[in-house]
């Protein structure tokens, strides 16, 4: 997406360049073609990738607006990791061939620009980004359909997807010269058991955030995305291709096996009770996480839950703990970067009525206590 750093035209950051819209539409309307091209690419570079080991892949996953993007950026700066970047889109299924083409094209000097979220995160085409979701959607077409259960758990089995994902991970390691795959994939909260079954040595980092502040951020982003997609209809299609259904005109509540809760969330939103709807969504996501960690010892061992407030209070220490959990060699520069990047948001504050605060507390208190939050 294009953009400027001026707050007066923040909605225009949602404008999608015509070439990206055309190429994206052409590819994503033909999922079988994308998979065929990806398999062709795998065959072309098979001899250069077959000996690349997949050692302890790392996933950052949490409900949107939990701090996952900042964690991705910090971890992606580590020299051992390889991750997807903005430059990989639209043909995310064929990263090697596409990046070779991009490298041959004339490049203009880039200045970091604030992303459409208006949250103080500045990016270029080389910045890490979350582009794993289109692969999941291609092999699990039921995803993001509100009536369907989103969970892909330890009982799930999809050998074709698993082989495809492994090949894709090796492509990124080969392309970026890394030894550890890293991805931000917020929707993977409902897939952690499946992933740890496929990759027993995987490491997961899950950010969680005080429900009041988290709900405030989610509401702010939803309002912004509705405005942006209304002003730039091409952005709506772009975000659907990328696999972002958290906000905007195509917002879909997450269904973690309880259709009654999903319908209730949707009903609250439809009646204008945004704060309560988001609070129930928060409780559903992190309640599911807590229950999954409690019943799955292997997943619990592989997962580090990080409170956003703790990251802001002691960024260097928390960065060190995350690197240790991920099995990455310590890097003091990353601790310094964390101290520069992690801080409480200064661009908004919660502005809830007393009724809304009571609703948030009522919907989240039980689950929030599991993560050390006391709701008034």
C-alpha positions as CSV (number, residue, x, y, z in Angstrom):
1,X,0.0,0.0,0.0
2,X,1.1,3.5,-0.7
3,X,1.2,6.3,1.9
4,X,2.5,9.4,3.5
5,X,3.3,10.4,7.1
6,X,0.8,13.2,7.2
7,X,-2.2,12.6,9.5
8,X,-4.5,14.7,7.3
9,X,-4.6,12.2,4.6
10,X,-4.2,9.0,6.6
11,X,-7.1,7.3,4.7
12,X,-5.2,7.7,1.4
13,X,-2.6,5.3,2.8
14,X,-5.1,2.6,1.8
15,X,-4.6,3.3,-1.9
16,X,-3.2,0.2,-3.7
17,X,-1.0,0.8,-6.7
18,X,-2.7,-0.3,-10.0
19,X,-0.1,-2.8,-10.9
20,X,-0.3,-4.5,-7.5
21,X,-4.1,-4.6,-7.7
22,X,-4.0,-6.1,-11.3
23,X,-1.3,-8.7,-10.6
24,X,-2.9,-9.6,-7.2
25,X,-6.3,-10.0,-8.8
26,X,-5.0,-12.1,-11.6
27,X,-3.1,-14.5,-9.3
28,X,-5.5,-14.9,-6.4
29,X,-8.4,-15.6,-8.7
30,X,-6.4,-18.6,-9.9
31,X,-5.3,-20.5,-6.8
32,X,-4.5,-23.7,-8.7
33,X,-2.2,-21.7,-11.0
34,X,-0.4,-20.2,-8.0
35,X,0.2,-23.6,-6.5
36,X,1.3,-25.0,-9.8
37,X,3.8,-22.2,-10.3
38,X,5.1,-22.7,-6.8
39,X,5.7,-26.4,-7.4
40,X,7.5,-25.6,-10.6
41,X,9.7,-23.2,-8.7
42,X,10.3,-25.9,-6.1
43,X,11.4,-28.3,-8.8
44,X,13.7,-25.6,-10.4
45,X,15.6,-25.0,-7.2
46,X,15.2,-28.4,-5.6
47,X,18.9,-29.3,-5.8
48,X,19.8,-26.0,-3.9
49,X,17.2,-26.4,-1.2
50,X,17.0,-30.2,-0.5
51,X,19.8,-30.0,2.1
52,X,18.4,-27.0,3.9
53,X,17.3,-28.1,7.4
54,X,14.1,-26.8,8.9
55,X,15.3,-26.2,12.5
56,X,13.0,-24.8,15.2
57,X,10.8,-22.5,13.1
58,X,9.5,-19.5,15.0
59,X,5.9,-18.1,14.8
60,X,4.7,-14.9,16.4
61,X,0.9,-15.2,16.9
62,X,-1.6,-13.2,18.9
63,X,-4.9,-11.3,18.5
64,X,-4.3,-8.3,16.2
65,X,-3.1,-5.1,17.9
66,X,-1.3,-7.2,20.6
67,X,2.2,-6.0,19.6
68,X,2.9,-8.9,17.2
69,X,4.2,-6.5,14.4
70,X,6.8,-4.9,16.6
71,X,8.0,-8.3,17.8
72,X,8.2,-9.5,14.2
73,X,10.4,-6.5,13.3
74,X,12.7,-7.0,16.3
75,X,13.2,-10.7,15.8
76,X,13.5,-10.3,12.0
77,X,16.6,-8.1,12.6
78,X,18.4,-11.2,14.0
79,X,21.0,-12.4,11.5
80,X,20.0,-16.0,11.7
81,X,16.3,-15.6,10.7
82,X,14.6,-15.4,7.4
83,X,11.1,-14.0,7.0
84,X,8.7,-12.7,4.4
85,X,8.9,-9.1,3.4
86,X,6.6,-6.5,1.8
87,X,8.5,-7.0,-1.5
88,X,7.3,-10.6,-1.7
89,X,3.7,-9.6,-2.5
90,X,1.6,-10.3,-4.7
91,X,3.3,-13.6,-5.9
92,X,4.0,-14.9,-2.4
93,X,3.8,-18.5,-3.6
94,X,6.9,-18.1,-5.8
95,X,9.3,-15.9,-3.7
96,X,12.6,-16.9,-5.4
97,X,11.5,-16.2,-9.0
98,X,9.7,-13.0,-8.0
99,X,12.6,-11.6,-6.0
100,X,15.0,-12.3,-8.8
101,X,12.7,-10.3,-11.1
102,X,12.4,-7.5,-8.6
103,X,16.2,-7.4,-8.3
104,X,16.6,-6.8,-12.0
105,X,14.0,-4.0,-12.1
106,X,15.1,-0.4,-11.6
107,X,14.9,0.5,-7.9
108,X,14.2,3.9,-6.6
109,X,15.4,5.1,-3.2
110,X,12.9,4.3,-0.6
111,X,12.0,6.4,2.4
112,X,10.2,4.6,5.3
113,X,6.5,5.5,5.3
114,X,4.0,5.0,8.1
115,X,1.8,2.1,7.4
116,X,-1.9,2.4,6.9
117,X,-2.6,1.6,10.5
118,X,-1.4,5.0,11.6
119,X,0.4,3.5,14.6
120,X,3.9,4.9,14.2
121,X,5.3,1.8,12.5
122,X,7.3,2.9,9.4
123,X,8.1,0.4,6.6
124,X,9.8,-0.1,3.3
125,X,9.6,-2.9,0.8
126,X,12.4,-4.7,2.8
127,X,10.4,-4.6,6.0
128,X,9.1,-8.0,7.4
129,X,5.5,-8.7,6.9
130,X,2.9,-11.4,7.5
131,X,2.2,-13.2,4.2
132,X,1.8,-16.8,5.3
133,X,-2.0,-16.6,5.6
134,X,-2.7,-16.9,1.8
135,X,-1.0,-20.3,1.8
136,X,-3.3,-21.5,4.7
137,X,-6.3,-20.1,2.8
138,X,-5.4,-21.9,-0.4
139,X,-5.3,-25.3,1.3
140,X,-8.0,-24.7,3.9
141,X,-10.7,-22.9,2.0
142,X,-13.1,-22.8,4.9
143,X,-11.0,-20.3,6.8
144,X,-12.5,-16.9,7.5
145,X,-16.0,-18.0,6.8
146,X,-17.8,-17.0,10.1
147,X,-20.0,-20.0,10.2
148,X,-17.0,-22.4,10.1
149,X,-14.8,-23.6,12.9
150,X,-11.4,-22.0,12.4
151,X,-9.5,-24.5,14.5
152,X,-6.8,-26.7,12.8
153,X,-5.7,-28.9,15.7
154,X,-3.6,-31.9,16.5
155,X,-6.2,-34.2,14.9
156,X,-5.9,-32.3,11.6
157,X,-4.0,-33.8,8.7
158,X,-3.2,-32.3,5.3
159,X,0.0,-33.9,3.8
160,X,-0.2,-31.7,0.7
161,X,-0.3,-28.5,2.7
162,X,2.5,-29.7,5.0
163,X,4.8,-30.5,2.1
164,X,4.0,-27.2,0.4
165,X,4.7,-25.2,3.6
166,X,8.0,-27.0,4.2
167,X,9.1,-26.2,0.6
168,X,8.0,-22.6,1.0
169,X,10.0,-22.2,4.3
170,X,13.1,-23.6,2.6
171,X,12.7,-21.1,-0.2
172,X,12.8,-18.2,2.2
173,X,15.8,-19.6,4.0
174,X,17.6,-20.1,0.7
175,X,16.5,-16.7,-0.6
176,X,17.4,-14.7,2.5
177,X,20.4,-16.8,3.6
178,X,18.9,-17.6,7.0
179,X,19.0,-20.7,9.1
180,X,15.7,-20.2,11.0
181,X,12.3,-19.5,9.6
182,X,10.3,-16.7,11.2
183,X,6.7,-15.7,10.5
184,X,4.1,-13.4,12.1
185,X,0.8,-15.2,11.7
186,X,-1.8,-14.0,14.1
187,X,-4.5,-16.5,13.0
188,X,-2.2,-19.3,14.0
189,X,-3.4,-19.1,17.6
190,X,-6.0,-21.7,16.5
191,X,-3.4,-23.8,14.8
192,X,-0.6,-24.1,17.3
193,X,-1.4,-27.7,18.2
194,X,-1.2,-28.6,14.5
195,X,2.0,-26.8,14.0
196,X,3.8,-28.3,17.0
197,X,2.7,-31.7,15.7
198,X,4.3,-31.0,12.3
199,X,7.3,-29.2,13.8
200,X,8.0,-30.6,17.3
201,X,10.9,-28.3,17.8
202,X,9.0,-25.1,16.8
203,X,8.9,-22.1,19.0
204,X,5.9,-19.8,19.5
205,X,5.8,-16.3,20.9
206,X,2.3,-15.1,21.8
207,X,1.8,-11.4,22.8
208,X,-1.2,-10.6,25.1
209,X,-2.4,-7.2,26.2
210,X,-4.5,-5.6,28.9
211,X,-8.1,-6.0,27.6
212,X,-9.1,-2.3,28.0
213,X,-6.2,-1.0,26.0
214,X,-6.4,-3.9,23.5
215,X,-10.1,-3.3,22.8
216,X,-9.5,0.4,22.4
217,X,-6.8,-0.3,19.8
218,X,-9.0,-2.8,18.0
219,X,-11.9,-0.3,17.8
220,X,-9.6,2.4,16.5
221,X,-8.2,0.2,13.8
222,X,-11.7,-1.0,12.7
223,X,-13.0,2.5,12.3
224,X,-9.9,3.5,10.3
225,X,-10.1,0.4,8.0
226,X,-13.8,1.0,7.3
227,X,-12.9,4.6,6.2
228,X,-9.9,3.5,4.2
229,X,-11.7,0.7,2.3
230,X,-14.7,2.9,1.6
231,X,-12.5,5.5,0.1
232,X,-10.4,3.0,-1.8
233,X,-12.4,-0.1,-2.7
234,X,-9.4,-1.8,-4.2
235,X,-7.9,-2.0,-0.6
236,X,-10.8,-4.2,0.4
237,X,-9.9,-6.8,-2.2
238,X,-6.1,-6.4,-1.4
239,X,-6.6,-7.1,2.3
240,X,-8.8,-10.1,1.5
241,X,-6.0,-11.5,-0.7
242,X,-3.4,-11.0,2.0
243,X,-5.8,-12.7,4.5
244,X,-6.6,-9.8,6.8
245,X,-10.2,-10.0,8.1
246,X,-9.7,-8.5,11.5
247,X,-11.0,-5.1,10.6
248,X,-12.9,-3.2,8.0
249,X,-15.8,-3.9,5.7
250,X,-15.1,-7.6,5.6
251,X,-14.5,-8.1,9.4
252,X,-15.1,-11.7,10.4
253,X,-15.4,-12.8,14.1
254,X,-13.1,-15.7,15.0
255,X,-14.9,-19.0,15.4
256,X,-12.9,-21.2,17.8
257,X,-15.4,-24.0,17.9
258,X,-18.2,-22.1,19.7
259,X,-20.6,-20.9,17.1
260,X,-22.9,-19.4,19.8
261,X,-20.1,-17.1,20.9
262,X,-19.3,-16.2,17.3
263,X,-22.9,-15.2,16.7
264,X,-23.0,-13.2,19.9
265,X,-19.9,-11.3,18.9
266,X,-21.4,-10.5,15.5
267,X,-24.7,-9.5,17.2
268,X,-23.0,-7.1,19.6
269,X,-21.1,-5.4,16.7
270,X,-24.3,-5.2,14.7
271,X,-26.1,-3.4,17.6
272,X,-23.2,-0.9,18.0
273,X,-21.8,-2.5,21.1
274,X,-18.3,-2.5,19.7
275,X,-16.4,-2.6,22.9
276,X,-18.3,-5.5,24.4
277,X,-18.1,-7.4,21.1
278,X,-14.3,-7.0,21.0
279,X,-14.0,-7.9,24.7
280,X,-15.8,-11.2,24.0
281,X,-13.6,-11.8,21.0
282,X,-10.5,-11.2,23.3
283,X,-11.8,-13.6,25.8
284,X,-12.6,-16.3,23.2
285,X,-9.1,-16.1,21.6
286,X,-7.0,-16.0,24.8
287,X,-9.4,-18.4,26.6
288,X,-8.8,-20.9,23.9
289,X,-5.0,-20.3,24.1
290,X,-5.0,-20.9,27.9
291,X,-7.1,-24.1,27.6
292,X,-4.9,-25.4,24.8
293,X,-1.7,-24.7,26.7
294,X,-3.1,-26.4,29.8
295,X,-3.9,-29.6,28.0
296,X,-0.9,-29.8,25.6
297,X,2.4,-30.1,27.5
298,X,4.5,-30.1,24.3
299,X,2.8,-26.9,23.1
300,X,3.1,-25.3,26.5
301,X,6.9,-26.0,26.5
302,X,7.2,-24.5,23.0
303,X,5.2,-21.3,23.8
304,X,6.2,-18.1,25.5
305,X,3.3,-15.8,26.3
306,X,4.5,-12.2,26.5
307,X,2.5,-9.4,28.1
308,X,2.7,-6.2,26.1
309,X,2.9,-4.1,29.3
310,X,6.0,-6.1,30.4
311,X,7.6,-5.6,27.1
312,X,7.2,-1.8,27.5
313,X,8.4,-1.8,31.1
314,X,11.5,-3.9,30.5
315,X,12.1,-4.2,26.8
316,X,15.8,-5.2,26.9
317,X,15.2,-8.0,29.5
318,X,12.1,-9.3,27.7
319,X,13.9,-9.3,24.3
320,X,16.7,-11.4,25.9
321,X,14.1,-13.8,27.3
322,X,12.4,-14.1,23.9
323,X,15.8,-14.8,22.2
324,X,16.5,-17.5,24.7
325,X,13.1,-19.1,24.2
326,X,13.5,-19.0,20.5
327,X,17.0,-20.5,20.7
328,X,18.6,-17.6,19.0
329,X,22.1,-16.5,19.9
330,X,22.0,-13.4,22.1
331,X,22.3,-10.1,20.3
332,X,22.7,-7.0,22.5
333,X,21.8,-4.7,19.5
334,X,18.3,-6.3,19.6
335,X,18.0,-5.4,23.2
336,X,18.9,-1.8,22.4
337,X,16.4,-1.8,19.5
338,X,13.7,-3.2,21.8
339,X,14.3,-0.3,24.3
340,X,13.9,2.2,21.4
341,X,10.8,0.5,19.9
342,X,8.7,-0.8,22.8
343,X,6.7,1.8,24.6
344,X,3.1,2.5,25.5
345,X,1.1,4.0,22.6
346,X,1.1,7.7,22.6
347,X,-1.2,8.3,19.7
348,X,-4.5,7.2,21.4
349,X,-6.0,6.5,24.8
350,X,-9.0,4.5,25.8
351,X,-12.1,6.6,26.0
352,X,-14.8,4.3,27.3
353,X,-18.0,5.0,29.2
354,X,-18.6,3.4,32.6
355,X,-21.0,1.0,31.0
356,X,-18.4,0.0,28.4
357,X,-15.7,-0.5,31.0
358,X,-18.1,-2.7,33.0
359,X,-18.9,-4.7,29.9
360,X,-15.2,-5.2,29.0
361,X,-14.4,-6.3,32.6
362,X,-17.4,-8.6,32.7
363,X,-16.5,-10.3,29.4
364,X,-12.8,-10.7,30.0
365,X,-12.1,-10.9,33.8
366,X,-11.9,-14.7,34.1
367,X,-9.5,-15.1,31.2
368,X,-7.6,-11.9,31.9
369,X,-6.8,-13.3,35.4
370,X,-5.1,-16.2,33.7
371,X,-2.6,-13.8,32.3
372,X,-2.1,-11.7,35.4
373,X,-4.6,-8.9,34.6
374,X,-7.0,-7.7,37.3
375,X,-10.2,-6.2,35.8
376,X,-12.0,-3.5,37.8
